[in-house]
Amino acid sequence: MLRRLLVRDVELELEPGEGLPPVCVDPAQLSQVILNLAVNARDAMPDGGRLSISTAAADEDGYVALTVRDEGVGMTADVVARAFEPFFTTKEQGQGTGLGLATVHGIVTQSGGRIAVDSRPGTGTTVTVLLPRAA
């Protein structure tokens, strides 16, 4: 599904971690998280680039990390601070609702996880989602 979504010159790189425990999240909601992050990454790379999605054991006990990285335009600190606000968008009118990252944030926190964004203009963006391991 992701490859169809990334119709532009976006190279998709998947790096699944090995031997990871299951996480405590609804599979359909996790798909929504990945799709929303991938759409934002695609839109941040109008001239193409690499989108990397990886999973790994987190340094913190009890969590598995899902990391989505892009080589896009990046965001200022002010934009990162507002990124999860409902209806906040940097896209042109008619190009986005501002609900994608708010939805991602809601799903992650509802699942007992955490989310962090690392981005600077011109350097791309890394979104790290920490999800609790299933008991």
N, C-alpha and C positions, 0 to 999 in steps of 0.2 A: 504494500500500500504506500509506503514511504517513497519508493522509487517513482511511482506514478505522480505523487504529489510534487516531487522535485524535478519538474520538467525542464527547468532552465539548466544552465551549465554548472550544476551543483553536484559535486562528487560526494556520494554517501559512503562513509566509512563506519562499519559496525565492529565494535570491540567487546564482545560479551566476555565477562569474567567466567572463570571455570570454578566449578564446585561451590557456587554461592548458595546459601540457604534461601528458601522461599521468603518472600516479604509479605507483610500484612497490608494488602491493598486490593481493591476490587480490580480484576483484570481489565474490564471495560474502561474503568476510570484511568487506569495506568496508560492504556492506549490513547485516551484523550490527552493526557499529559504529554506524551511523546509527540503526538500529532500537532498540538498547539506549539510546543517548543520548536518542532521542525519547520512549521509554517513561518514562525517569527524569524528563525535562522535563514530560511530561504529568502524572505523579504528583505533581510539585512544584507544580502549578497546579490544586488541587482546585476553585477557583472560576473557572477559565478564564484565558486570557491569550494572549500571543503566543509562538510558537515560531519562531525564525528559524534557518535553515540556510543557510550561505553558503560559497563557496569563493573563494580569491584567491591570488595569488602572495604567498608569505611574504617578509618582509624578509630572511630568511636565505637565502643561496645554496643552491640545490638542493632547496628544499622548496615544497610547495603546502599552504596552510592550509585546513582544513575547520573551520568555527566553528559551534557549536550554542549558541544563546542562548535562555534562557527568562525569563519574568517571574514565576517561582515564589517560594517561601518563602525560598530561599537556604539556605546552610549556614554553620555556625560554622567557625572555623579548625581546631578539633579534628576536626570531621567531614571537612573537606576533606583533612586530613592522612591520614585512614584510608580515604578513598573508594575506593581501588583494592585494598584488602585483600580477599581471598576471604572470603566469608560475612559481611562487615560490611554491615549494613543499618540504616537508621533507620526502616524501614517496620515496621508492626505484624506480629506473628507471623502467618504464613500469607499475607502480602501480597507477599513478595519473598524471594529466596534469598540476596541479597548477592553474586551472581555476575555481574551485568550489567556493572558498571564494571570488575571484575577481568578479564572477557573482553575488554572494549574495550582495556584496558591491554595485555593479552597480544598481541592482534592488532596493535596499533600498534607496540609495541616489536619484535615478530617481523618486522615489515615494515621495520624500520630507522627508524621514526618516533619522535616524542615527543608527549607529551600534557600539557596544563596546565589547571588548573581555577581560575577566579576567581569567588568567591562570598562573599556576606555575607548574614546574615539580613535578610530584607525587601527585598533588591535583585535577587534572581534569581541565575542562574548562567550563566557562559560557559565552555564547554569548547572548547579550541583543540587540534586535532590537526594536527601537522605531518607530512606524508608526503613521502618522497624522490621526486624526479622520476625517471621511468624513463630509462634510458640510451638 
